[in-house]
Amino acid sequence: MAKFLLKSTYSAAGLKGLVDDGGTKRAEVVRKMIEEAGGRMESMHFAFAEDDTYVLCELPDHKTVAGLAIAIGATGGLSVQITPVLTPAEVDEVTRMKTTYTPPGQ
């Protein structure tokens, strides 16, 4: 499975829902959604920064994570950004791949 970082920012309505539900309930909702999509949530954190939440998870593929992002965004409670992430071992593997590339103009 591929790893993804989901960063989200709450709308005003989403913040109201967070106040009503609390952080633990929201984390369980997110965990259930990810698991029902065939994935696994590694962690979820709330932040006081540009983004309100950070979720590190594994999901089967890019189509699955795109579907989740669309479903989340359609609720209007928050906007979400998806970043595919690699483990150090995966970076080791890809840096050993041999490719040929010619820069533009050469």
Secondary structure by P-SEA (a helix, b strand, c coil): cbbbbbbbbbcaaaaaaaaaccaaaaaaaaaaaaaaacbbbccccccccccccccccccccaaaaaaaaaaaaaaccbbbbbbbbbcaaaaaaaaabbbbbbcccc
